[in-house]
């Protein structure tokens, strides 16, 4: 089988087919694929590409097949243990850096998954002391690996939300991209989401259970003037602002993504 034949083998976007081909044959650069479409693949390369292509044609995410996804200009290792980082979450990074600045700060990422948020914040603001929490030991293993490979200084804790942290720990910034999809949402059965860890997607309730828990306990964990910043669903901005206000936080505000949809809500702790 030639490169050209491989790229036509499955009904996939050409970029996806090229990415899978490079996974099967890492020595093939984009330039070589374009310049030498007549090049024959080895039997091993062909078999590997056929297996990857079949899995992608069945709906498995490209990020899981190649084992990585770019986030904020860096490659993060991903697998079925963690959510695939998405561009929309970069709005959370921007909001965190804008509200907190890059000076010394204590920061925690609740439900870190792949560690993309925690590692990115640690690298973008080296003066910050960043911690990260996840209930899943498997997810934490992925997050630790990403932080070590990228040289990000992050302290990891296994457990549920704030309970995993030292009892006296307070923070200048709390961030989270928690499960926020309703248990009956049709999107859970569509696209890449079908293959992602369900516990990282839905609270198996109304979509606000995790956000409610994070907001309720935030005042006891935030330093005066500290910020709580979370990602949520496109139709949850008003509800999350209400949760933040009911918890006693101030200046609750929702930021929209590039599509104009509610994406990030933040609020601050009263300063002394």
Secondary structure, DSSP 8 states (H G I E B T S, - for coil): -BHHHHHTSSS--HHHHHHHHHHH-TT--HHHHHH-TT-B--HHHHHHHHHHHHHHHTT--HHHHHTEEEETTEEEE--TTS----GGGHHHHHHHHHHH-SSSEEEEEES-TTSHHHHHHHHH-TTEEEEEEES-HHHHHHHHHHHHHHT--EEEEESSGGGGS-TT--EEEEEE----B-TT-GGGGSGGGGGS-GGGTB-SSSS-HHHHHHHHHHTTTEEEEEEEEEE--TT-HHHHHHHHHHTT-EEEEEEE-TTS-EEEEEEE----
